[in-house]
Amino acid sequence: MKKLALIVTLVAFSFSSFAQGKNNEWLLSVGLDAINTLGSRSPIYHPEDWTFQFPISAAVEFNWSDDFAIEQAITLNGFTEENRIDGADLKEDYSYVSFDTHVKYYFGKHILNRRVDWIDFYANAGVGFFHIDETNISANLGGGVLFWLNQAKSFGLRAQVIGKFAFNHPESGFDNNHYQYHLQAVFKL
């Protein structure tokens, strides 16, 4: 019973701290993405072979406090017969679609001088749903940097990398572990 009371108390404080957050702002980001599914553990393995067919990515983010946000993203891309997935040559074209939900932790202000407010570093973690040949779910882990381009912090550029670790990767064929890179314009709503 004591454990249940402790959990209820912690959840209540968490929700009240979310509601008391100073930011409570929404961000919209739109941009490009690339996929590295070359069967390597290195996130920078052969950038010349990353997939970049119709690379559209978009996301909506809600910052409930100065440090934390939640993001919902959609990504479209594709593979042509010239591409490789995990070292295998493709015999046809494939489309790539993913839906990802991430919690972000903005830690830049904790490592940079307070006067450097035009740059935000963050780490993100969450889950994703993606489809190439079949459908799979992934645990996602990544990070990025957001450069604010005006004093009001209403417009910026973001670069991020996300490692996607497929839940059922031994039997998933092409729908396997991969890295995803984003370069996006960010707008405060």
N, C-alpha and C positions, 0 to 999 in steps of 0.2 A: 504494500500500500504506500510506503514511503517513496518507493521508486516512481510510482504513478503520480504522486503529488509533485515530486521534483520535476518530472517531465512536463506536466501541465503548467507548472510555474515557469519553466524555461520557455515553453512555447508562447505563453502569454507575454513574457518580457520581449521575446523576439518580435512578435506581431506589433507590440506597442512601439518598439524601437524602429520598425519599418515605417510605421505611420508618422513617427516624429522626425524622420529623415529630413535634412535640409534641402536636398536636391529635388526629389520627386519630379524628375524631368524625363521626357521621352526623347529618344534619338532615333533617327532614320538613317540607314546607311545603304548605299547602292554602289556597286562597282564590279570588278572583275575577279575571277578566281582561276587558279591552276591546280592540277592534281598530279601528285607523284605517287604512282602505284607500280613502281618498278621492282618491288620485292626486296627493298633495302631497308635497313633500320636507320639509315641516315636521312635526315630531313632535307639535305641539300645534295642528294645523289643525282648526278646528271641533269641539271636544270634544263638543258637543251632538249630533253626527252619528256618533259612534263606535258600533260594534256591541256590543251588550250583551244578547244573547238568552238563552242558557243558559250563563253565563260561569263555567265551572269550570276551575280549574288546580291541579295538584299536582306536586310535585317531590321527589326524593330527592337529597341532596348529601353527598358525602364530602370532608371537609377533611383532606388528607394532610400539610399543613404549616400554619404560622401565616398564610401569605400566599395559598396556592393551594388550590383545591377543584375538583371535577368534579361536574356536576349533570346529571341526566336528568329531563326534565319532559314532562308531557302537558297539553294544553290543549284544551278543548271550548268552542265558541261557535256562533253561527249568524247568518244574515242573513234578514230578512223582506222582503216585497215593498216595504215602506216605506224600506228601506235603499238605499244606492248603493254600488257598487264601482267605483272609478276613474272616477267621474262618470256611470256608466251606471245607469239605473233597472232594477230587477230585476223579472222577470215571474213568479218563483216563489221559494219559500224555499230556502235553502241551509244545510247544516251545515258547520262548520269544525272540523277536527281537526288537531292538530300534535303532533309528537314532536321534542324538541330536546335536544341534548347540548352543554353549555357548559363551558368552563374558566373559572374565576373567579379574579380577582386582588384580594384584599382589601388596599387601600392606605390605609385610614383612619388606622391607627396611625402612618403615616409623615407625615401632615399635621396630625394633631390631637395635643394634649397626651396623654401616656400615661395621665393620670388620667381622661380621657374615654373610658372603655371600654364605655359603654352604647350606642355608635353605631358601626356598621361601614359604610364606603363600599366599593364594589367595582365593577370593570369585568368584563364577560364577553364571550366570543367563542366561536363554535362553528358547528355545522351543524344544520339542521332539515329535517324532512319534514312537509309540510302538504298538506291537501286541502280545496278548496271545491267546484269543479266538476270539476276534474281534479286530478292530483297533481303536486307540484313539490318541488324541494329548494332550500333557501336557505342562504346564508351569513349568520350572525347576529352582530350587534354591539350591545352595550348596556351598561347599568350600573344600579346601584341603591343603596339604603340600607337597612340592617337596624337597627332599634331594639330593643335588649334591654330587656325589661320587668321583669326581676328580677336580683338580684345574682349568682345562679348561672349566668346566661346560658343558661337552659334553655327560655325562652319569649320570643318577640319578634314584631314586625311588620315586614314587608318591603314596600317599594315599588320597582318596577323598570320600565324601559322597554327594549324590544328592537326594533331595526330588523332586518327580515328582507328580504334582498335575493335575490330568486328567480333561480336559475341560468338558466332558460329564459324570461325575462320577456317578450321581444317577441312570442312565439307562445303565451303561456300563458293568455290570456283573463283570467278572474277570479283565477286563482292567480298573483298578481303580487306585487311589492314592497308591504310594509305594515309598520306599527308595531303592537306589542303591549304592553299595559300590565298589570301585575300588582299586586294588593294581597293579601298572604298572611299568615297566621299561621304562625310557624315554631316547631318543637318540636325540641329536642335529644333524640336517641334514646339 
